Amino acid sequence: MFRHLEKQDELLMDAYRSMSHELHKLQVEEEMLMRSFYHVMEAQGLTKKQQQDGKNVSEESEPPESKVLVTVDDVEKQ
């Protein structure tokens, strides 16, 4: 019975790691797509450009959608 539970635990941890890795890949891909989309919108003049001290704010900073927060559990680090 104990071996069965250990095997189940191992399988579940493998599935967790695999899903966590896939999630991270998708978040990175989303960030890249959002940056590309922002640059296309900017090139077409569709983004709102605010003037601040004579500088274009949209050229100075990245769009807020390009920030990705990923948390890592202690379990993933093993």
N, C-alpha and C positions, 0 to 999 in steps of 0.2 A: 504494500500500500504506500509506504514511504517513498519507494523508488518511483512509483507512478506519479506522486505529487511533485517530486523533484523534476521529473521529465516534463510534466505540465508547466511547472515554473520556468524551466529552460525554454520551452516552446513559446510561452507567453512573453518572456523577456526578448527573445529573438523577434517576435512579431512587433513588440513595442519599439525596439531599436530600428527595425525596418520602417515602420510607420513614421517614427520621429525623423529619420533621415529623409524620407520622401517629403514630409512636411517642410523641412528646411530647404530642400531643393525647390519646391514650389514657391516658397516665400522669396527665395533669391530670384527665381524667374519672374515673379510678380514685380519685384523691385526693378528689374531690368526693363520689363515692359512698360512700367509706369514712367520711368525715366525717358524711354524712347518716345512714348506718347506725349509727354510734357515737351520734349524738344521739337516734335512735329507741330504741336499746337503753338509753341512759341514761334517757330519759323513761319507759320501761317498767320501769325498775329492774332491768334484767338485767345491768348492768355491776357489777363488784365495786368497791365504794366503800371506800377505805381512809381511816381517820381518822388525821390527822397534825397534831399541835398544834391540835386542835380544828377543822381546816379539811378540807374534802372535797377529796382529791387529784384525783379525776376531774374536778372542775370547774375546777381550776387548770391542768391540762395537757391537751394534745391527745393523742389515742391514738397509739401508736407507728406504726400503719399509715399515718398521714396524712403521713409524711415521704417525699418523693420525691427521688431523686438522679438527675440527668440530666447526662451528660458531653457536651461539645461538642468535636469534633475541629477542627483548624485548617482542614480541608477544608470543613466546614460554614460557616465564617465568611466564606468568599469570596463 
